[in-house]
């Protein structure tokens, strides 16, 4: 049965007016830019059953493949104008072999240019450097920047080494990469997977990264001109502002915990960022 994208599928529109106001200098730089793109995340494709009893999900491999194919097809057929796609991580579900990476490369056949960042399932936290080469061979550099239009920078960033589960050496190298990519300061849309934000789950708040660590991270983002962080990881739609940095978390492709497959169509217009959430009825 083919997937359906109906009027009910276009439900969410991002309220960019809720974000901290841009400085007059940043708004002036962005005022003439009109740009649309697609944000997709958390495909978790695998040739093996996706089972985690502790976290409470159990998805057949075939279902991960079916949902990824449907999302890619819907993006390729999307009637809303867009220039490119950003995928914010967990392309594959497992990393111990290259099988899921190869499957992910086979399935993510977008008709328009696509940029990827790795997620924790792609490269882990403390072993990111070990698994990153296999990811980069198939999906591009984990640390890179590009300018789709003059005056606007996109940064693709492997944020897993910033997590406290990574060693201090890996954390400092990640901060060096952050400094490199955000220099000089200019209007930037920043794409990553983990964010270190507090998470509200099962009716309680998990605090996220230590306060000093989160402050260093968000301070550098702000200094670099970041106007929005686009991410995934939490498998739910969420908008948070931390230390004046707006974080836009998208829902997943995979259906862990009964999630509906979705992606976002994002628009930057007159210095304002907004989005529509596109839900697939599978």
C-alpha positions in Angstrom: 0.0 0.0 0.0 1.5 3.4 -1.0 2.1 6.0 1.7 -0.3 9.0 1.8 0.5 12.6 2.3 -2.8 14.3 3.0 -4.0 17.7 4.2 -3.8 16.3 7.7 -0.1 15.6 7.1 0.7 19.3 7.0 0.0 20.1 10.6 2.8 21.9 12.4 4.1 25.4 11.6 7.0 26.7 13.5 6.4 29.9 15.4 9.7 31.7 14.7 8.3 34.7 16.5 8.9 32.8 19.7 12.7 32.8 19.1 14.9 35.4 20.7 14.9 38.5 18.4 17.8 38.8 16.1 20.1 41.8 16.6 19.6 44.5 14.0 22.9 43.6 12.4 21.9 40.0 11.9 18.4 40.8 10.8 19.8 43.2 8.2 22.1 40.6 6.8 19.2 38.1 6.5 16.4 40.4 5.3 17.0 39.8 1.6 17.5 36.0 1.9 14.6 33.7 0.7 15.5 30.0 1.2 13.6 26.7 1.8 15.0 23.3 2.6 14.0 19.9 4.1 15.0 18.7 7.5 14.8 15.0 8.2 16.3 13.0 11.0 16.6 9.6 12.8 16.0 7.1 10.0 17.6 4.2 11.9 17.8 1.9 9.0 19.0 -1.6 9.6 19.2 -5.1 8.2 18.6 -6.5 11.7 15.7 -6.3 14.1 15.8 -3.0 16.1 15.3 -4.2 19.6 16.0 -2.5 23.0 14.0 -3.9 25.9 15.4 -1.3 28.3 14.3 1.6 26.1 11.1 -0.1 25.1 11.2 -0.4 21.3 11.0 -3.4 19.0 10.9 -2.7 15.2 11.4 -5.3 12.4 14.3 -4.4 10.0 11.8 -4.4 7.1 9.8 -1.7 8.8 12.8 0.6 9.2 13.5 0.1 5.4 9.9 0.7 4.5 9.6 3.9 6.4 12.9 5.3 5.1 11.9 4.5 1.5 8.5 6.3 2.1 10.2 9.4 3.6 12.7 9.6 0.8 9.9 9.2 -1.8 7.8 11.8 -0.2 10.7 14.3 0.0 11.5 13.6 -3.7 7.9 14.2 -4.6 7.4 17.2 -2.3 5.6 20.0 -4.1 6.8 22.7 -1.7 9.9 24.4 -3.1 13.2 23.5 -1.5 16.8 23.7 -2.5 18.4 20.8 -0.5 18.0 18.4 2.4 19.7 18.2 5.8 19.7 14.9 7.7 20.6 15.4 11.4 21.8 11.9 12.3 21.1 8.3 13.2 21.0 7.5 9.5 21.8 3.9 10.5 20.9 1.9 13.6 24.1 0.0 14.2 27.7 0.7 13.5 29.7 -2.4 14.4 29.7 -3.4 10.8 29.2 -1.3 7.7 26.1 -3.2 6.6 23.6 -0.6 7.9 25.8 2.3 6.6 25.7 0.7 3.1 21.9 0.2 3.4 21.5 3.8 4.5 23.5 5.0 1.5 21.3 2.8 -0.8 18.0 4.1 0.6 18.8 7.8 0.9 18.7 8.6 -2.8 17.5 12.2 -2.8 17.0 14.0 -6.1 18.4 17.2 -4.6 21.7 17.7 -2.7 21.8 16.3 0.8 24.0 17.0 3.8 24.4 14.6 6.7 25.7 14.7 10.3 26.3 11.5 12.3 24.2 10.6 15.3 25.0 8.5 18.4 23.9 5.3 16.7 26.1 6.1 13.7 29.3 6.9 15.6 28.7 6.5 19.4 29.9 9.0 22.0 33.3 7.9 23.2 34.3 6.1 20.0 33.2 8.7 17.4 36.7 8.9 15.8 36.7 5.1 15.3 33.4 5.0 13.4 33.4 8.4 11.7 35.6 7.4 8.7 33.0 4.7 7.6 30.2 7.3 8.0 32.1 10.0 6.1 33.0 7.6 3.2 29.2 7.3 2.5 27.7 10.5 3.7 30.3 13.2 3.6 32.4 15.0 6.2 31.1 15.1 9.8 32.5 18.6 10.3 31.8 20.9 7.4 30.2 24.2 6.4 28.6 25.5 3.2 26.9 28.6 2.1 23.7 28.0 0.0 23.3 31.7 -0.6 25.7 34.6 0.1 25.5 35.7 3.7 24.1 32.5 5.2 26.2 29.7 6.5 25.1 26.1 7.3 27.3 24.1 9.7 27.1 20.3 9.8 28.6 19.1 13.1 29.3 15.8 14.8 28.2 16.8 18.4 28.6 13.4 20.0 32.2 14.0 21.2 30.9 17.0 23.2 28.9 14.6 25.4 30.3 13.9 28.9 30.5 10.2 27.9 33.3 11.1 25.6 36.8 11.7 26.9 38.2 15.2 27.6 40.6 14.9 24.6 37.7 14.2 22.3 35.6 17.1 23.8 38.4 19.6 23.3 39.0 18.5 19.7 35.2 19.0 19.1 35.4 22.5 20.5 38.3 23.2 18.2 36.2 22.0 15.3 33.4 24.3 16.5 35.7 27.3 16.7 37.0 26.6 13.1 33.5 26.2 11.6 32.1 29.3 13.3 34.9 31.6 12.4 34.3 34.3 11.4 31.0 35.0 13.0 28.1 35.3 10.5 24.4 34.2 10.3 24.5 30.4 10.7 22.0 27.6 10.8 23.7 24.8 12.8 22.9 21.1 12.2 23.8 18.4 14.7 22.3 15.4 16.5 22.7 15.5 20.2 22.3 18.9 21.9 22.8 18.3 25.6 19.4 19.8 26.4 17.2 18.7 29.3 14.7 16.1 28.2 11.2 15.6 29.6 10.4 11.9 29.4 8.1 9.5 31.3 6.9 12.5 33.3 10.3 13.6 34.6 13.1 15.9 33.5 16.5 14.4 32.7 18.9 17.3 33.2 21.1 16.9 30.1 24.7 18.1 30.0 26.3 19.8 33.1 25.4 23.5 33.3 29.0 24.8 32.8 29.5 22.5 29.7 26.1 23.5 28.2 27.0 27.2 28.8 30.3 26.8 27.0 28.6 25.1 24.1 25.8 27.6 23.7 28.0 30.6 24.3 30.2 29.5 21.3 27.2 29.0 19.2 25.9 32.5 20.0 29.3 34.1 19.4 29.5 32.4 16.0 26.2 33.9 14.8 24.0 30.8 15.1 20.4 31.8 14.6 19.0 28.2 14.9 20.1 24.8 15.9 18.4 22.0 14.0 18.7 18.5 15.6 17.0 15.2 16.3 17.8 12.5 18.8 14.8 12.9 21.1 12.3 11.4 18.6 9.8 14.1 19.2 9.1 17.6 18.0 10.4 20.2 20.5 11.5 23.8 20.6 13.7 25.1 23.4 15.7 28.3 24.0 18.8 27.8 26.0 21.1 30.8 26.8 19.3 32.7 24.0 20.1 30.0 21.4 16.9 28.5 19.8 17.0 24.7 19.3 14.5 23.2 16.8 14.2 19.4 17.4 12.4 17.4 14.7 10.4 14.2 14.9 11.9 10.9 13.4 11.5 8.8 10.4 11.6 5.5 12.4 8.5 4.6 14.5 10.0 3.8 17.9 7.3 4.2 20.6 4.6 4.5 18.0 6.0 7.7 16.4 4.6 8.8 13.1 7.1 9.1 10.3 7.7 12.8 9.5 10.0 15.5 8.2 10.0 19.2 8.1 9.9 21.8 5.3 11.8 24.8 6.6 11.7 28.4 5.2 13.9 31.4 5.9 12.2 34.6 4.8 12.7 38.2 5.8 15.0 37.1 8.7 12.4 34.7 10.1 12.7 30.9 10.3 9.5 28.8 10.1 8.6 25.2 9.3 5.8 22.8 8.3 5.8 19.3 9.7 4.9 16.7 7.1 3.5 13.5 8.5 3.2 10.3 6.5 0.3 8.0 6.9 1.9 4.6 6.6 
